[in-house]
Amino acid sequence: MGQDRHFQSRYLAFLKLTNTVDPECQRVPDLFFPEDYPDPEKRQLATKAAKKICRSCEMVEECFTYALETNQRHGIWGATSPDER
């Protein structure tokens, strides 16, 4: 139960930060889930574009930590793909 509260508090802190920072990923969310593109070339281009946006974001470290702590299995989080996490 204590761990659930930790994840919940991290999630709430992450959401609060996204509302404060207004990350670009919220404006183009489809780009950050390249596995949804059936064409491998488009998937690769979306992955590169999403990672480039992530690397310039001021909350990249928090995003990466959130992805690890919540076991995100899809999408680009903190400039990493699921395989890199």
Summary of the structure (lengths in Angstrom):
residues: 85
radius of gyration: 13.3
end to end distance: 25.0
largest distance: 43.3
contacts: 218
relative contact order: 0.16
helix: 66%
strand: 2%
